[in-house]
């Protein structure tokens, strides 16, 4: 699974509507309204790199109210949940 973290700047008055529209896009697993330098962060999870182009520039960036986005691809996932599950195998 390929994970992309998409940081999105949106029209401030439309953040809830923009977030809901992005969350409805296939391949988007979560959308967070956040503080800091961006308005929204979307987690995109797809099986093939080619699908990123279908989800991000073809859909997310075309949602009305999206001003700009910056995409980061994940190399490796680390989480407490995953580590605990791995250590519990065979117990």
Secondary structure, DSSP 8 states (H G I E B T S, - for coil): -EEEEEEEEE-GGGHHHHHHHHHTSTTEEEEEE-SSS-SEEEEEEESSHHHHHHHTTTTGGGSTTEEEEEEEE-S----HHHHHHHHTTT-
